[in-house]
Amino acid sequence: MDGSGAVDVSTAATVCVIGAGLSGLATAHALSARGIDFVCLEKAPDVGGIWRQPGAGERGPAYLSLHLNSAKQLTGYADFPMPSELPLYPGHSDVAAYLQSFAEWAGLLPRIELRTEVVSVRQDSGGGWTVISRNARGETAERRFGQVIVASGHNTEAVLPEQLPPGADSFAGTILHSMDYRDGSDFAGQRVVVVGMGASGVDIAGDLSRHAAQTVLSVRRGLHIVPKQLFGMSVDLIADAPWFNSMSFPERRRFVEQALLVARGRLGDYGLPEPDHPIFSSAVTISDEILSRIRHGAVMPRPAIESLDGSRVTFTDGTSVEADAIVYCTGFRMAFPFLPDGFPAGPQQQAVELYKRVVAPDRPGLYFVGLIRPVGSITRLVEAQARWVARIVDGDVSLPSADVMREEIGAYLDGIQERYGRTQGASIQVDVGTYLRELRELQDA
């Protein structure tokens, strides 16, 4: 260690894994199973990613009412199922405890450096990777690895609208992002407007409605709301069923649209905007609760905010309410500040450009696990990604040329644009069944 507090370690393990959440632990387990030398760097005080944040009182995309939206059978790791005594949709504390138990069971903890933030990842002239990290004491370490696997998630930077409504500067209440929301009891007796109808928006609106004096849900664009269960089955178990996957895509779309019409009727009947797109053409919102809270008068739907004036919030339909707080549930921007500029996103950050959603074609030795957005549980996909990457690192699998990989990326993004539009978020969307088959074929090759 020199006078600046830097520690230079010239040679380290073969692989550096960044992140010890669900994806990072799956990756570490896959590497360990093949006897590959690795170290996992995690900036938090413990493993578990976003699932441990609410219990720790840390700022992040999670909140105290957070539960799984996917069934525990498909969310637990294949080699270490979730305990049978847990409910079908466990809460954040149960998931955090499960991930900790998995790390202990798999013997991963000795290979995980906690409270260690990755500051910089750069490829050197010899093709290896130099990783600079900083520990809790502020000491920096420089280590060289043959491979780097990024498994740190993509809910990193809070996104607010580019322009807040006119009058925002004069708003007398509090404006915050869901990143800073923890519990509805913090707003007891207040009048709150929630902006956005994604997963966090409907969760937070439902949570607030049990504490706030008034809860308003402001929705600019209609999204498909899907209950956690249809026909008494978890929707991700339906999506995993052979009979469902034997249908063509148009048949599956028609089946789900008809099932939703029977289960909940038209969204317009709840005062919400009807989606302007067919299902599976954009992200869906999974919720058993929000429509019931609207029907019970606990949540009032309104269109987009037109303007703010003091404590008054006016909507585009001319109606208005008095509000003490506005919670923007407007999503997150993927950010990897420790990576070279432009990775893994393409020009103007419009799309994530990775071969099979994992490999950076122009950066040999750089891989991403968990940088996907499925309709359903992510765990099986992450495990399949991790096993494939472990085989690549171990030399059992050879990658095609960079040109071939770029061609696959282009074809994939063209299909995404046709179905979802070309945005950064859409570019990581995958269909569980189709993508899982692709990964299994890659492993069998």
N, C-alpha and C positions, 0 to 999 in steps of 0.2 A: 504494500500500500504506500503510495507516495504522499506528499504533503497535501494534495487536493482531496484526499480521501478515496481516490480511485484504486480499484483492485484490478490488475491485469492478469487474467488467466488465459494463457495462450491456447491451450487445447482443452476441450471439454468432452461431453458425451457425443455420440454420433448424431443425435436428433434433439432439437429443442422444440418442445410443445408449449405453446402460449395459451394459457387459460386452463382453469381446473373446474369448469362447470360441467354440465352434462356431456358436451361434446369433447372437452379436453380429457375427461376421465375415460370416456370410451376410447379415445385415441391412445391414451397411456396404457390402457388394458390390452389393446391390440398389439402395441409394440412390446409390452412385457411378455405376452403370450408367445411371441416369436423370439424372445431373448435379445431384443434390440436394445442397445444402450441408449438411454434418453434422460433428459431432465425436463421437468414441467415447471414453468414459471407462472405464478399467480399473484396478482397485486393485492388481493383481499387477504384478510387474516385467516380465512379458512376456505375449504372447498365448497362447491355447491352453486356458484354463479348467482344468478338473480334470485334463486329460490331461498337463499339464506339472508338476503338483504333486509326483508321486512323485520325479521326477528332480531337482526343486529342493529336496526334503526338507521341503516345507511341509505343515502340518496341513491336512487336507481329506478328502473322501470317497473319494479315490483311494488306491491302495496299489501296491507295486512289482510285484505279480503281475497287475495289471489288464490285461486284453485286451478288444478289441471282442467283443461277443456277436453283432454283425450283420456280414454279409459286406461286404468293402471296396467291392465294386461299388456297393452301395446306400448306403454310409456316406460316400463321397467326394462332393464337390460336383460338380454336373452339368457345370460349365464347366472343372473342374480335377480329373480323376479321380485316385484314389490310384495311386502308381507300381506298375507291373506286377510289379516284383520283390518287393513286400511280400507276406507270407503272406495267406491269406484272412481271418484274424482277427489283425490287427496288435496289438502290445503298446502300452502307453501312450507309450513314448518315440517310437515310429514315428508314432503319431497326432499327438503334440505337434509333431514335426518337420514333418509334413504340413501342419498348420494354420499353422505359421510360414511355410512355403513358399507356401501359398495367400495369406496376407496380403501377402507380398512380391510375388507374381505379380499380384495384383489392385491393387497400388499403394495399399494401405490404411494402411500404417504411418505415413505423415506425418499422417494424420487421427486417430490413436489416441494419447491421452495416458495413458501408463503410470504406475503408482504414484500413481494419482489416485482416491481413494475418494469416492463420492457420499454426502454427509451428509444432504441434504434435497432433496426435490422437491415443490414446492407450486404450485398453479394460482393465478394472480393474477386480479384483478377483470376484466381485459381478455381473459381466456381463454388467455393465454400461460402459460408455465411458468418458474418460477424454480428453478434448480438450483444448490445450494451444494456445492462439492467441496473436498477437502483433499489437498494433494500431499505428497510424501515429506518435505518440509521443515516440514510443519505449517502451511503457508500455506493459507488458505481463499480460494476464488474464488466470486463470485456472478454467475451468467450467466442471461440470459433467452432462452428458445427458444420457437418456435411449436409444436413437437411433441416428445414424449419417448417413446422406445421402450426398454422394459425387456427386456433379453436376458441377464440375469445368472444364469439357472438356478434350480432349486428345491431342490437338496440343500444347504441352508444351515445349519440348526440341528439339532444332534444330538438325537435323542429317546431317552430312557431310559424304562423303565416308570414309570408314576406312582408305583407303590410297588415298591421292590426287595424281594426275598424276606425273610422274617423271618430275623434273624441277620446281615443284610448288614453292619451296623456292626461285627460281630465277625469278619468274614471276614479271614483272615490274609494272603490274597494280594492281587492287583491287580484292580480292576474298571475296565474302560475301555469306551468306545464305539468302533465301527469307525472313526469320524472320526480317532481317535488311533492306529490300527493302520497300520504301514508295511510290515513284512516279517516272515515267519515265523522268520527267523534270530534275531530279537530274543527269541524264546521257546525257543531251543534247549535241549533237555533238560527243559523244564518240562511240567507237566500243565495243559492248557488246556480250558476249556469255552466253546464258541461258542454264543450264543443267537440263534436266528433262521434261517430257511431261505429268505430272499430272496437276491438276486444276490450281495450282499456276504457274506452268511452262508456260502453254499456255497463261494464263492471263497476266503474266509479260512480256512475249515475245511480245504479241500484244500491250501492253501499251508502252513498250520501242520503238517499231517500229515507233511510232509517234514522237519520240524525238531524238533517237540515230542516229548517222551517219550510223551505220550498226548493224543489229540484227541477230544473229545466234542462232538457236535452236539445241542443241546437244542432240541426242536421242540414248540411248543404246539399249532399248527394245521397240518393238512396243506395243502400247496400242490402244484400240478401242476408237475412237473419235466420240462422239454422239452429234449432234446438239441439241439445247434447244427445238427445235420444229420439229415434223414430221407430214406431212399431215395437217399443219396449227394448230396443237395442241401441247401444252407443253408436253414434253415426260413424265413428272411425272403425268400429267393428264391422259395420255394414260395408264401408269402403274396402275393407280387407277381405270380405267374403268372396269365395270363388264365383258364386252365382251372380254377384254384382259385377265382377271384373270380366265375366264372360260376355257381358253386353258391349255393344259398340259405344263410343263416346256420346253420340246423339241419343241413344237409348238410355244411357245412364242419366244424361241431363234431363230428359223427359220424365224419367222415373222420379228423380229428386224433386223436380218442379211440381209434379202432381202430389207427391207426399207432403211437401210443404204447404200446398194449398189446402189439403185436408187437415194438417196438423195445426195450422195457425191462421189460415185465410190470407187475405190481401193485407199488405203492410199499410196501404192507404187507409184501411179501416181503423188503424191505430193512430192516425194523424201523422204518419211518417211518409216521406216521399217514396214512391215506388221506384225500384231500381231501373235504371235506363239501359240495362245490359242483361243478357241471360246469365244464369248461374254458371259458375266455373269460368267466367270471363273476367273476373276480378276477385280479389280476396273476399271471403265470406266472414260474417261475424257469428261466432258460436255463442249462444246465450239461451239458457232456460228461463231467465228471470226478467229481462227488460220489458218484454211485451206484457207480462203479468203486472209489473209495477206501473206501466202506463195505464192499463185497464183499471187498476185500483186507484188511479188518481195520484199516486205517489211521485210519478215522474210526468212532467208536461212536455210533450214534443213541440218544438218550434223550428222554423226554418233558419237560415243563416243569419248572423248578426249584421244589421245594417249600420248601426252607429252606437256610440256610447256618449252619455252626457251625465256627469256626476255619478249618481248611483243607478241611473236608468239605462237599460239595455233595450234597444229597439231592433226588431227583426224585419226581414225583407217583406213580410206580409203586412207590415204596419202595426202589429201588436208590440207591446213592450212590457217589461217587468222591472221591478226594483231588485238590485242584486248587490250582495256584499262581496262576492268572489266569482271569478270566471276561471274554470279549469280547462285548459286546452289539451285535449287528447288527440293531438295531430301528428303523432308518430315520431319516428326517429330517423336519423341519417346515419348510414354506415360510415364509419371512420376508422382508419388504421394509421394513426399518426406516426407510428414507429416504422412503417414501411416506406419504400421509395415512392415518390410521387406517381400517382396514376395506377397504383396496384391496390386492390385487384380490379378497380373500376376502369372503364375505358375513357375515351375522349369526353370531356366536359362532364365526367362522372355520370353518364347516361345509362350505362349498363355494366354489370359485372361480367368480365370476360375470363371464364375459366373452363378448361376442357373437362367435360363431364361434371361440371360445377365444383371441381376440386383442384385441378392442376393449372398453374400459371405457365402457359406455353413458352414464354420468352424469359422465364426465370427458373431454370432447372434447379430442382431441389426445394422449391417453395410450394406448399400445399395448403389447402383450406378444408377444414372439416366443420360441418354445421352451418355453412354460409348458404342456406337454402330455406325456403318457406313452403312447406307442404300443407295441403288441406288434410289434416290428421296428425298423428303422432310423428315426431321427428326422430325418435330414438332408433328405430330399426334402420333408418336411412343413414344416420350418423355412424352406427356400428358398421354398416356395410362400407361406407366411405373409409372408416378407420382401418378396417381389415384390408381393403384394397391398397391404401397408402402404405400400410406395413409391408405388404408384399412387394410394392415398388421399391421401398427402402431396402428390403432384404435381397433384392435382385431377382426375385421370382417372376416379376412382370416387367416387360419392357414397354415404354411409352412410344407412340408413333412420333413422327417428325413434328416440328413446330408448325409447319405448313398444314399438315393433316389435322392437328389439334385446332388451329385457327379456323379451318374449314368447318369442323364440327361445331365450334362456338358460333360461327356465323349462321349456320343452318338452325341451330337451337334458338338464337335470338330472333331470327326471322319468324319462326313459329310462335315465339312469345309475343312478338309485336302484333302478329295477326290476331292472336287470341286476347291478349291483355293490354296491348299498347306498349311502347318502348319507354319504360321508366326504370330507374335503378331498382326499385322494389319489385317490379314485375319480373325483372331479369333473374331473380333467384327463386321464382315460383316453380314448383315441381309437382307432378302427380305421383302419389305414393307408389301405386302399383307399377306404373310404367318405369319410374326411376329405379325402383328396387330391382326390377328385372334387369335393367341395364347394368347396374352395379354387380349383380350376381353373375351376369355373363362376362363382365370384365375379370372377375375373380377366377372364373372357370377357364378363361382363355389361356 
